Amino acid sequence: MKEFLEYIELNPKIMRGKPVIKGTRLTVQYILNLLANGETIDEITKEYEGITREDILACLLYASEAIDNTTFIPLEEAI
């Protein structure tokens, strides 16, 4: 699965350093938003020429890894 991360690029000169699909200006965040709003992988790859299923899966893996490396501190419940 780690090989999917090779599809993602971070470059301060592209989209202000947000993670993007290599060779594009499509951010991981944008792709995740499309998926969250009901777009399918097939619909996204048809809409954006050159984007592959592997690119989309790499976005999901990138997000998963980002969350895995984040520390969460639960807020106290209001009494």
PDB file of N, CA, C and O in Angstrom:
ATOM      1  N   MET A   1       0.812  -1.200   0.000  1.00  0.00           N
ATOM      2  CA  MET A   1       0.000   0.000   0.000  1.00  0.00           C
ATOM      3  C   MET A   1       0.854   1.262   0.000  1.00  0.00           C
ATOM      4  O   MET A   1       0.438   2.278  -0.556  1.00  0.00           O
ATOM      5  N   LYS A   2       2.005   1.225   0.593  1.00  0.00           N
ATOM      6  CA  LYS A   2       2.840   2.424   0.681  1.00  0.00           C
ATOM      7  C   LYS A   2       3.220   2.962  -0.693  1.00  0.00           C
ATOM      8  O   LYS A   2       3.466   4.159  -0.837  1.00  0.00           O
ATOM      9  N   GLU A   3       3.272   2.092  -1.711  1.00  0.00           N
ATOM     10  CA  GLU A   3       3.635   2.563  -3.040  1.00  0.00           C
ATOM     11  C   GLU A   3       2.632   3.582  -3.574  1.00  0.00           C
ATOM     12  O   GLU A   3       2.970   4.380  -4.449  1.00  0.00           O
ATOM     13  N   PHE A   4       1.392   3.564  -3.053  1.00  0.00           N
ATOM     14  CA  PHE A   4       0.418   4.557  -3.489  1.00  0.00           C
ATOM     15  C   PHE A   4       0.853   5.964  -3.122  1.00  0.00           C
ATOM     16  O   PHE A   4       0.477   6.925  -3.793  1.00  0.00           O
ATOM     17  N   LEU A   5       1.644   6.098  -2.058  1.00  0.00           N
ATOM     18  CA  LEU A   5       2.085   7.423  -1.657  1.00  0.00           C
ATOM     19  C   LEU A   5       3.019   8.045  -2.690  1.00  0.00           C
ATOM     20  O   LEU A   5       3.244   9.255  -2.661  1.00  0.00           O
ATOM     21  N   GLU A   6       3.561   7.252  -3.592  1.00  0.00           N
ATOM     22  CA  GLU A   6       4.408   7.780  -4.661  1.00  0.00           C
ATOM     23  C   GLU A   6       3.605   8.605  -5.662  1.00  0.00           C
ATOM     24  O   GLU A   6       4.185   9.327  -6.473  1.00  0.00           O
ATOM     25  N   TYR A   7       2.290   8.509  -5.614  1.00  0.00           N
ATOM     26  CA  TYR A   7       1.425   9.253  -6.531  1.00  0.00           C
ATOM     27  C   TYR A   7       1.125  10.661  -6.031  1.00  0.00           C
ATOM     28  O   TYR A   7       0.562  11.473  -6.766  1.00  0.00           O
ATOM     29  N   ILE A   8       1.494  10.955  -4.792  1.00  0.00           N
ATOM     30  CA  ILE A   8       1.177  12.235  -4.166  1.00  0.00           C
ATOM     31  C   ILE A   8       2.445  13.080  -4.072  1.00  0.00           C
ATOM     32  O   ILE A   8       3.525  12.572  -3.774  1.00  0.00           O
ATOM     33  N   GLU A   9       2.294  14.371  -4.330  1.00  0.00           N
ATOM     34  CA  GLU A   9       3.433  15.294  -4.323  1.00  0.00           C
ATOM     35  C   GLU A   9       3.127  16.480  -3.420  1.00  0.00           C
ATOM     36  O   GLU A   9       2.006  16.987  -3.393  1.00  0.00           O
ATOM     37  N   LEU A  10       4.147  16.912  -2.682  1.00  0.00           N
ATOM     38  CA  LEU A  10       4.051  18.141  -1.902  1.00  0.00           C
ATOM     39  C   LEU A  10       5.141  19.079  -2.406  1.00  0.00           C
ATOM     40  O   LEU A  10       6.329  18.772  -2.305  1.00  0.00           O
ATOM     41  N   ASN A  11       4.738  20.207  -2.942  1.00  0.00           N
ATOM     42  CA  ASN A  11       5.676  21.169  -3.510  1.00  0.00           C
ATOM     43  C   ASN A  11       5.154  22.560  -3.181  1.00  0.00           C
ATOM     44  O   ASN A  11       4.035  22.904  -3.562  1.00  0.00           O
ATOM     45  N   PRO A  12       5.951  23.369  -2.474  1.00  0.00           N
ATOM     46  CA  PRO A  12       5.470  24.704  -2.090  1.00  0.00           C
ATOM     47  C   PRO A  12       5.096  25.583  -3.283  1.00  0.00           C
ATOM     48  O   PRO A  12       4.398  26.583  -3.113  1.00  0.00           O
ATOM     49  N   LYS A  13       5.545  25.229  -4.473  1.00  0.00           N
ATOM     50  CA  LYS A  13       5.234  26.016  -5.668  1.00  0.00           C
ATOM     51  C   LYS A  13       3.936  25.571  -6.344  1.00  0.00           C
ATOM     52  O   LYS A  13       3.469  26.218  -7.282  1.00  0.00           O
ATOM     53  N   ILE A  14       3.360  24.474  -5.871  1.00  0.00           N
ATOM     54  CA  ILE A  14       2.112  23.961  -6.449  1.00  0.00           C
ATOM     55  C   ILE A  14       1.039  23.983  -5.364  1.00  0.00           C
ATOM     56  O   ILE A  14       1.183  23.337  -4.327  1.00  0.00           O
ATOM     57  N   MET A  15      -0.018  24.717  -5.607  1.00  0.00           N
ATOM     58  CA  MET A  15      -1.160  24.807  -4.694  1.00  0.00           C
ATOM     59  C   MET A  15      -0.726  25.125  -3.255  1.00  0.00           C
ATOM     60  O   MET A  15      -1.280  24.597  -2.290  1.00  0.00           O
ATOM     61  N   ARG A  16       0.270  25.994  -3.141  1.00  0.00           N
ATOM     62  CA  ARG A  16       0.779  26.454  -1.827  1.00  0.00           C
ATOM     63  C   ARG A  16       1.252  25.316  -0.940  1.00  0.00           C
ATOM     64  O   ARG A  16       1.191  25.405   0.286  1.00  0.00           O
ATOM     65  N   GLY A  17       1.722  24.249  -1.563  1.00  0.00           N
ATOM     66  CA  GLY A  17       2.290  23.140  -0.813  1.00  0.00           C
ATOM     67  C   GLY A  17       1.307  22.090  -0.350  1.00  0.00           C
ATOM     68  O   GLY A  17       1.690  21.141   0.333  1.00  0.00           O
ATOM     69  N   LYS A  18       0.036  22.246  -0.714  1.00  0.00           N
ATOM     70  CA  LYS A  18      -0.937  21.211  -0.353  1.00  0.00           C
ATOM     71  C   LYS A  18      -0.600  19.939  -1.118  1.00  0.00           C
ATOM     72  O   LYS A  18      -0.073  20.014  -2.228  1.00  0.00           O
ATOM     73  N   PRO A  19      -0.893  18.769  -0.547  1.00  0.00           N
ATOM     74  CA  PRO A  19      -0.632  17.523  -1.274  1.00  0.00           C
ATOM     75  C   PRO A  19      -1.529  17.429  -2.509  1.00  0.00           C
ATOM     76  O   PRO A  19      -2.739  17.637  -2.431  1.00  0.00           O
ATOM     77  N   VAL A  20      -0.913  17.113  -3.644  1.00  0.00           N
ATOM     78  CA  VAL A  20      -1.620  17.001  -4.917  1.00  0.00           C
ATOM     79  C   VAL A  20      -1.271  15.672  -5.581  1.00  0.00           C
ATOM     80  O   VAL A  20      -0.279  15.029  -5.235  1.00  0.00           O
ATOM     81  N   ILE A  21      -2.101  15.275  -6.538  1.00  0.00           N
ATOM     82  CA  ILE A  21      -1.759  14.129  -7.381  1.00  0.00           C
ATOM     83  C   ILE A  21      -0.627  14.586  -8.290  1.00  0.00           C
ATOM     84  O   ILE A  21      -0.742  15.614  -8.958  1.00  0.00           O
ATOM     85  N   LYS A  22       0.462  13.832  -8.319  1.00  0.00           N
ATOM     86  CA  LYS A  22       1.638  14.217  -9.108  1.00  0.00           C
ATOM     87  C   LYS A  22       1.258  14.572 -10.534  1.00  0.00           C
ATOM     88  O   LYS A  22       0.475  13.881 -11.186  1.00  0.00           O
ATOM     89  N   GLY A  23       1.841  15.676 -11.000  1.00  0.00           N
ATOM     90  CA  GLY A  23       1.624  16.105 -12.374  1.00  0.00           C
ATOM     91  C   GLY A  23       0.328  16.863 -12.581  1.00  0.00           C
ATOM     92  O   GLY A  23      -0.024  17.199 -13.711  1.00  0.00           O
ATOM     93  N   THR A  24      -0.394  17.137 -11.482  1.00  0.00           N
ATOM     94  CA  THR A  24      -1.661  17.857 -11.579  1.00  0.00           C
ATOM     95  C   THR A  24      -1.701  18.976 -10.541  1.00  0.00           C
ATOM     96  O   THR A  24      -0.776  19.153  -9.748  1.00  0.00           O
ATOM     97  N   ARG A  25      -2.782  19.711 -10.573  1.00  0.00           N
ATOM     98  CA  ARG A  25      -3.064  20.691  -9.534  1.00  0.00           C
ATOM     99  C   ARG A  25      -4.300  20.256  -8.740  1.00  0.00           C
ATOM    100  O   ARG A  25      -4.948  21.073  -8.085  1.00  0.00           O
ATOM    101  N   LEU A  26      -4.615  18.969  -8.807  1.00  0.00           N
ATOM    102  CA  LEU A  26      -5.745  18.417  -8.059  1.00  0.00           C
ATOM    103  C   LEU A  26      -5.260  18.010  -6.673  1.00  0.00           C
ATOM    104  O   LEU A  26      -4.428  17.115  -6.530  1.00  0.00           O
ATOM    105  N   THR A  27      -5.792  18.679  -5.656  1.00  0.00           N
ATOM    106  CA  THR A  27      -5.358  18.379  -4.299  1.00  0.00           C
ATOM    107  C   THR A  27      -6.031  17.121  -3.772  1.00  0.00           C
ATOM    108  O   THR A  27      -7.110  16.730  -4.219  1.00  0.00           O
ATOM    109  N   VAL A  28      -5.365  16.506  -2.817  1.00  0.00           N
ATOM    110  CA  VAL A  28      -5.935  15.357  -2.122  1.00  0.00           C
ATOM    111  C   VAL A  28      -7.262  15.776  -1.500  1.00  0.00           C
ATOM    112  O   VAL A  28      -8.244  15.035  -1.567  1.00  0.00           O
ATOM    113  N   GLN A  29      -7.294  16.947  -0.901  1.00  0.00           N
ATOM    114  CA  GLN A  29      -8.510  17.456  -0.271  1.00  0.00           C
ATOM    115  C   GLN A  29      -9.655  17.545  -1.282  1.00  0.00           C
ATOM    116  O   GLN A  29     -10.783  17.169  -0.964  1.00  0.00           O
ATOM    117  N   TYR A  30      -9.386  18.031  -2.479  1.00  0.00           N
ATOM    118  CA  TYR A  30     -10.418  18.159  -3.501  1.00  0.00           C
ATOM    119  C   TYR A  30     -10.975  16.796  -3.899  1.00  0.00           C
ATOM    120  O   TYR A  30     -12.187  16.623  -4.026  1.00  0.00           O
ATOM    121  N   ILE A  31     -10.084  15.837  -4.093  1.00  0.00           N
ATOM    122  CA  ILE A  31     -10.510  14.486  -4.473  1.00  0.00           C
ATOM    123  C   ILE A  31     -11.342  13.863  -3.353  1.00  0.00           C
ATOM    124  O   ILE A  31     -12.373  13.246  -3.622  1.00  0.00           O
ATOM    125  N   LEU A  32     -10.909  14.018  -2.106  1.00  0.00           N
ATOM    126  CA  LEU A  32     -11.666  13.480  -0.985  1.00  0.00           C
ATOM    127  C   LEU A  32     -13.041  14.131  -0.899  1.00  0.00           C
ATOM    128  O   LEU A  32     -14.029  13.464  -0.590  1.00  0.00           O
ATOM    129  N   ASN A  33     -13.106  15.420  -1.169  1.00  0.00           N
ATOM    130  CA  ASN A  33     -14.382  16.131  -1.157  1.00  0.00           C
ATOM    131  C   ASN A  33     -15.319  15.573  -2.234  1.00  0.00           C
ATOM    132  O   ASN A  33     -16.510  15.386  -1.987  1.00  0.00           O
ATOM    133  N   LEU A  34     -14.778  15.308  -3.423  1.00  0.00           N
ATOM    134  CA  LEU A  34     -15.600  14.716  -4.477  1.00  0.00           C
ATOM    135  C   LEU A  34     -16.171  13.371  -4.027  1.00  0.00           C
ATOM    136  O   LEU A  34     -17.359  13.101  -4.204  1.00  0.00           O
ATOM    137  N   LEU A  35     -15.322  12.540  -3.448  1.00  0.00           N
ATOM    138  CA  LEU A  35     -15.767  11.228  -2.977  1.00  0.00           C
ATOM    139  C   LEU A  35     -16.801  11.361  -1.859  1.00  0.00           C
ATOM    140  O   LEU A  35     -17.791  10.630  -1.832  1.00  0.00           O
ATOM    141  N   ALA A  36     -16.569  12.286  -0.949  1.00  0.00           N
ATOM    142  CA  ALA A  36     -17.492  12.490   0.171  1.00  0.00           C
ATOM    143  C   ALA A  36     -18.853  12.978  -0.293  1.00  0.00           C
ATOM    144  O   ALA A  36     -19.862  12.763   0.379  1.00  0.00           O
ATOM    145  N   ASN A  37     -18.877  13.631  -1.440  1.00  0.00           N
ATOM    146  CA  ASN A  37     -20.134  14.143  -1.976  1.00  0.00           C
ATOM    147  C   ASN A  37     -20.772  13.194  -2.990  1.00  0.00           C
ATOM    148  O   ASN A  37     -21.665  13.586  -3.740  1.00  0.00           O
ATOM    149  N   GLY A  38     -20.306  11.945  -3.006  1.00  0.00           N
ATOM    150  CA  GLY A  38     -20.975  10.923  -3.789  1.00  0.00           C
ATOM    151  C   GLY A  38     -20.402  10.610  -5.155  1.00  0.00           C
ATOM    152  O   GLY A  38     -20.906   9.718  -5.838  1.00  0.00           O
ATOM    153  N   GLU A  39     -19.360  11.320  -5.577  1.00  0.00           N
ATOM    154  CA  GLU A  39     -18.732  10.983  -6.861  1.00  0.00           C
ATOM    155  C   GLU A  39     -18.043   9.627  -6.729  1.00  0.00           C
ATOM    156  O   GLU A  39     -17.493   9.303  -5.677  1.00  0.00           O
ATOM    157  N   THR A  40     -18.076   8.852  -7.784  1.00  0.00           N
ATOM    158  CA  THR A  40     -17.389   7.564  -7.771  1.00  0.00           C
ATOM    159  C   THR A  40     -15.999   7.722  -8.380  1.00  0.00           C
ATOM    160  O   THR A  40     -15.695   8.717  -9.037  1.00  0.00           O
ATOM    161  N   ILE A  41     -15.176   6.726  -8.146  1.00  0.00           N
ATOM    162  CA  ILE A  41     -13.840   6.738  -8.742  1.00  0.00           C
ATOM    163  C   ILE A  41     -13.952   6.789 -10.262  1.00  0.00           C
ATOM    164  O   ILE A  41     -13.220   7.536 -10.913  1.00  0.00           O
ATOM    165  N   ASP A  42     -14.860   6.003 -10.829  1.00  0.00           N
ATOM    166  CA  ASP A  42     -15.038   5.998 -12.283  1.00  0.00           C
ATOM    167  C   ASP A  42     -15.451   7.377 -12.804  1.00  0.00           C
ATOM    168  O   ASP A  42     -14.955   7.827 -13.836  1.00  0.00           O
ATOM    169  N   GLU A  43     -16.355   8.041 -12.091  1.00  0.00           N
ATOM    170  CA  GLU A  43     -16.795   9.377 -12.520  1.00  0.00           C
ATOM    171  C   GLU A  43     -15.646  10.377 -12.480  1.00  0.00           C
ATOM    172  O   GLU A  43     -15.508  11.206 -13.379  1.00  0.00           O
ATOM    173  N   ILE A  44     -14.826  10.298 -11.445  1.00  0.00           N
ATOM    174  CA  ILE A  44     -13.700  11.226 -11.317  1.00  0.00           C
ATOM    175  C   ILE A  44     -12.677  10.982 -12.419  1.00  0.00           C
ATOM    176  O   ILE A  44     -12.173  11.935 -13.014  1.00  0.00           O
ATOM    177  N   THR A  45     -12.364   9.722 -12.697  1.00  0.00           N
ATOM    178  CA  THR A  45     -11.363   9.436 -13.730  1.00  0.00           C
ATOM    179  C   THR A  45     -11.865   9.813 -15.122  1.00  0.00           C
ATOM    180  O   THR A  45     -11.066  10.153 -15.994  1.00  0.00           O
ATOM    181  N   LYS A  46     -13.171   9.757 -15.336  1.00  0.00           N
ATOM    182  CA  LYS A  46     -13.728  10.183 -16.623  1.00  0.00           C
ATOM    183  C   LYS A  46     -13.704  11.704 -16.763  1.00  0.00           C
ATOM    184  O   LYS A  46     -13.457  12.236 -17.845  1.00  0.00           O
ATOM    185  N   GLU A  47     -13.963  12.392 -15.652  1.00  0.00           N
ATOM    186  CA  GLU A  47     -14.023  13.862 -15.658  1.00  0.00           C
ATOM    187  C   GLU A  47     -12.641  14.499 -15.799  1.00  0.00           C
ATOM    188  O   GLU A  47     -12.496  15.521 -16.470  1.00  0.00           O
ATOM    189  N   TYR A  48     -11.626  13.903 -15.173  1.00  0.00           N
ATOM    190  CA  TYR A  48     -10.277  14.477 -15.160  1.00  0.00           C
ATOM    191  C   TYR A  48      -9.328  13.568 -15.938  1.00  0.00           C
ATOM    192  O   TYR A  48      -8.864  12.546 -15.433  1.00  0.00           O
ATOM    193  N   GLU A  49      -9.061  13.960 -17.155  1.00  0.00           N
ATOM    194  CA  GLU A  49      -8.204  13.182 -18.046  1.00  0.00           C
ATOM    195  C   GLU A  49      -6.824  12.969 -17.418  1.00  0.00           C
ATOM    196  O   GLU A  49      -6.208  13.904 -16.907  1.00  0.00           O
ATOM    197  N   GLY A  50      -6.366  11.753 -17.466  1.00  0.00           N
ATOM    198  CA  GLY A  50      -5.043  11.425 -16.956  1.00  0.00           C
ATOM    199  C   GLY A  50      -5.036  10.960 -15.510  1.00  0.00           C
ATOM    200  O   GLY A  50      -4.032  10.423 -15.040  1.00  0.00           O
ATOM    201  N   ILE A  51      -6.151  11.158 -14.791  1.00  0.00           N
ATOM    202  CA  ILE A  51      -6.242  10.688 -13.414  1.00  0.00           C
ATOM    203  C   ILE A  51      -6.640   9.213 -13.443  1.00  0.00           C
ATOM    204  O   ILE A  51      -7.534   8.813 -14.188  1.00  0.00           O
ATOM    205  N   THR A  52      -5.968   8.421 -12.626  1.00  0.00           N
ATOM    206  CA  THR A  52      -6.221   6.983 -12.610  1.00  0.00           C
ATOM    207  C   THR A  52      -6.847   6.547 -11.284  1.00  0.00           C
ATOM    208  O   THR A  52      -6.869   7.292 -10.304  1.00  0.00           O
ATOM    209  N   ARG A  53      -7.343   5.340 -11.292  1.00  0.00           N
ATOM    210  CA  ARG A  53      -7.878   4.740 -10.065  1.00  0.00           C
ATOM    211  C   ARG A  53      -6.803   4.738  -8.981  1.00  0.00           C
ATOM    212  O   ARG A  53      -7.094   4.999  -7.813  1.00  0.00           O
ATOM    213  N   GLU A  54      -5.575   4.448  -9.362  1.00  0.00           N
ATOM    214  CA  GLU A  54      -4.468   4.414  -8.409  1.00  0.00           C
ATOM    215  C   GLU A  54      -4.231   5.788  -7.794  1.00  0.00           C
ATOM    216  O   GLU A  54      -3.908   5.890  -6.610  1.00  0.00           O
ATOM    217  N   ASP A  55      -4.388   6.844  -8.585  1.00  0.00           N
ATOM    218  CA  ASP A  55      -4.251   8.210  -8.055  1.00  0.00           C
ATOM    219  C   ASP A  55      -5.276   8.461  -6.948  1.00  0.00           C
ATOM    220  O   ASP A  55      -4.951   9.021  -5.901  1.00  0.00           O
ATOM    221  N   ILE A  56      -6.510   8.040  -7.195  1.00  0.00           N
ATOM    222  CA  ILE A  56      -7.594   8.243  -6.229  1.00  0.00           C
ATOM    223  C   ILE A  56      -7.331   7.425  -4.964  1.00  0.00           C
ATOM    224  O   ILE A  56      -7.498   7.922  -3.850  1.00  0.00           O
ATOM    225  N   LEU A  57      -6.918   6.167  -5.143  1.00  0.00           N
ATOM    226  CA  LEU A  57      -6.605   5.327  -3.988  1.00  0.00           C
ATOM    227  C   LEU A  57      -5.435   5.900  -3.200  1.00  0.00           C
ATOM    228  O   LEU A  57      -5.397   5.793  -1.975  1.00  0.00           O
ATOM    229  N   ALA A  58      -4.486   6.502  -3.896  1.00  0.00           N
ATOM    230  CA  ALA A  58      -3.355   7.148  -3.223  1.00  0.00           C
ATOM    231  C   ALA A  58      -3.834   8.309  -2.361  1.00  0.00           C
ATOM    232  O   ALA A  58      -3.297   8.531  -1.275  1.00  0.00           O
ATOM    233  N   CYS A  59      -4.833   9.050  -2.824  1.00  0.00           N
ATOM    234  CA  CYS A  59      -5.403  10.145  -2.025  1.00  0.00           C
ATOM    235  C   CYS A  59      -6.006   9.597  -0.738  1.00  0.00           C
ATOM    236  O   CYS A  59      -5.810  10.163   0.338  1.00  0.00           O
ATOM    237  N   LEU A  60      -6.740   8.493  -0.852  1.00  0.00           N
ATOM    238  CA  LEU A  60      -7.337   7.879   0.331  1.00  0.00           C
ATOM    239  C   LEU A  60      -6.266   7.378   1.296  1.00  0.00           C
ATOM    240  O   LEU A  60      -6.390   7.560   2.507  1.00  0.00           O
ATOM    241  N   LEU A  61      -5.229   6.756   0.775  1.00  0.00           N
ATOM    242  CA  LEU A  61      -4.152   6.266   1.619  1.00  0.00           C
ATOM    243  C   LEU A  61      -3.426   7.429   2.283  1.00  0.00           C
ATOM    244  O   LEU A  61      -3.085   7.358   3.463  1.00  0.00           O
ATOM    245  N   TYR A  62      -3.189   8.494   1.530  1.00  0.00           N
ATOM    246  CA  TYR A  62      -2.518   9.666   2.094  1.00  0.00           C
ATOM    247  C   TYR A  62      -3.320  10.207   3.282  1.00  0.00           C
ATOM    248  O   TYR A  62      -2.759  10.497   4.338  1.00  0.00           O
ATOM    249  N   ALA A  63      -4.635  10.339   3.097  1.00  0.00           N
ATOM    250  CA  ALA A  63      -5.496  10.841   4.172  1.00  0.00           C
ATOM    251  C   ALA A  63      -5.460   9.899   5.371  1.00  0.00           C
ATOM    252  O   ALA A  63      -5.413  10.351   6.515  1.00  0.00           O
ATOM    253  N   SER A  64      -5.482   8.610   5.119  1.00  0.00           N
ATOM    254  CA  SER A  64      -5.432   7.626   6.188  1.00  0.00           C
ATOM    255  C   SER A  64      -4.133   7.739   6.977  1.00  0.00           C
ATOM    256  O   SER A  64      -4.142   7.700   8.208  1.00  0.00           O
ATOM    257  N   GLU A  65      -3.032   7.878   6.277  1.00  0.00           N
ATOM    258  CA  GLU A  65      -1.732   8.011   6.932  1.00  0.00           C
ATOM    259  C   GLU A  65      -1.657   9.313   7.722  1.00  0.00           C
ATOM    260  O   GLU A  65      -1.093   9.343   8.815  1.00  0.00           O
ATOM    261  N   ALA A  66      -2.220  10.383   7.178  1.00  0.00           N
ATOM    262  CA  ALA A  66      -2.202  11.674   7.861  1.00  0.00           C
ATOM    263  C   ALA A  66      -2.968  11.590   9.178  1.00  0.00           C
ATOM    264  O   ALA A  66      -2.521  12.119  10.195  1.00  0.00           O
ATOM    265  N   ILE A  67      -4.114  10.929   9.158  1.00  0.00           N
ATOM    266  CA  ILE A  67      -4.910  10.786  10.379  1.00  0.00           C
ATOM    267  C   ILE A  67      -4.203   9.869  11.370  1.00  0.00           C
ATOM    268  O   ILE A  67      -4.227  10.116  12.575  1.00  0.00           O
ATOM    269  N   ASP A  68      -3.579   8.821  10.868  1.00  0.00           N
ATOM    270  CA  ASP A  68      -2.875   7.878  11.733  1.00  0.00           C
ATOM    271  C   ASP A  68      -1.744   8.561  12.489  1.00  0.00           C
ATOM    272  O   ASP A  68      -1.424   8.172  13.612  1.00  0.00           O
ATOM    273  N   ASN A  69      -1.142   9.571  11.886  1.00  0.00           N
ATOM    274  CA  ASN A  69      -0.015  10.270  12.499  1.00  0.00           C
ATOM    275  C   ASN A  69      -0.439  11.527  13.258  1.00  0.00           C
ATOM    276  O   ASN A  69       0.393  12.388  13.543  1.00  0.00           O
ATOM    277  N   THR A  70      -1.724  11.638  13.585  1.00  0.00           N
ATOM    278  CA  THR A  70      -2.250  12.791  14.293  1.00  0.00           C
ATOM    279  C   THR A  70      -2.638  12.379  15.704  1.00  0.00           C
ATOM    280  O   THR A  70      -3.206  11.309  15.920  1.00  0.00           O
ATOM    281  N   THR A  71      -2.327  13.236  16.650  1.00  0.00           N
ATOM    282  CA  THR A  71      -2.713  12.996  18.022  1.00  0.00           C
ATOM    283  C   THR A  71      -4.043  13.687  18.283  1.00  0.00           C
ATOM    284  O   THR A  71      -4.195  14.879  18.017  1.00  0.00           O
ATOM    285  N   PHE A  72      -4.996  12.939  18.800  1.00  0.00           N
ATOM    286  CA  PHE A  72      -6.297  13.492  19.123  1.00  0.00           C
ATOM    287  C   PHE A  72      -6.432  13.589  20.634  1.00  0.00           C
ATOM    288  O   PHE A  72      -6.094  12.657  21.363  1.00  0.00           O
ATOM    289  N   ILE A  73      -6.931  14.732  21.095  1.00  0.00           N
ATOM    290  CA  ILE A  73      -7.165  14.936  22.518  1.00  0.00           C
ATOM    291  C   ILE A  73      -8.659  15.177  22.695  1.00  0.00           C
ATOM    292  O   ILE A  73      -9.182  16.188  22.226  1.00  0.00           O
ATOM    293  N   PRO A  74      -9.348  14.260  23.366  1.00  0.00           N
ATOM    294  CA  PRO A  74     -10.789  14.426  23.524  1.00  0.00           C
ATOM    295  C   PRO A  74     -11.112  15.658  24.365  1.00  0.00           C
ATOM    296  O   PRO A  74     -10.414  15.968  25.330  1.00  0.00           O
ATOM    297  N   LEU A  75     -12.166  16.343  23.987  1.00  0.00           N
ATOM    298  CA  LEU A  75     -12.626  17.481  24.759  1.00  0.00           C
ATOM    299  C   LEU A  75     -13.465  16.975  25.919  1.00  0.00           C
ATOM    300  O   LEU A  75     -14.118  15.936  25.817  1.00  0.00           O
ATOM    301  N   GLU A  76     -13.447  17.706  27.012  1.00  0.00           N
ATOM    302  CA  GLU A  76     -14.277  17.318  28.146  1.00  0.00           C
ATOM    303  C   GLU A  76     -15.739  17.563  27.794  1.00  0.00           C
ATOM    304  O   GLU A  76     -16.084  18.532  27.118  1.00  0.00           O
ATOM    305  N   GLU A  77     -16.585  16.656  28.273  1.00  0.00           N
ATOM    306  CA  GLU A  77     -18.016  16.821  28.065  1.00  0.00           C
ATOM    307  C   GLU A  77     -18.537  17.879  29.030  1.00  0.00           C
ATOM    308  O   GLU A  77     -18.108  17.952  30.182  1.00  0.00           O
ATOM    309  N   ALA A  78     -19.483  18.709  28.537  1.00  0.00           N
ATOM    310  CA  ALA A  78     -20.087  19.717  29.391  1.00  0.00           C
ATOM    311  C   ALA A  78     -20.936  19.033  30.448  1.00  0.00           C
ATOM    312  O   ALA A  78     -21.641  18.069  30.149  1.00  0.00           O
ATOM    313  N   ILE A  79     -20.878  19.505  31.636  1.00  0.00           N
ATOM    314  CA  ILE A  79     -21.643  18.916  32.740  1.00  0.00           C
ATOM    315  C   ILE A  79     -23.027  19.528  32.797  1.00  0.00           C
ATOM    316  O   ILE A  79     -23.828  19.166  33.659  1.00  0.00           O
TER     317      ILE A  79
END
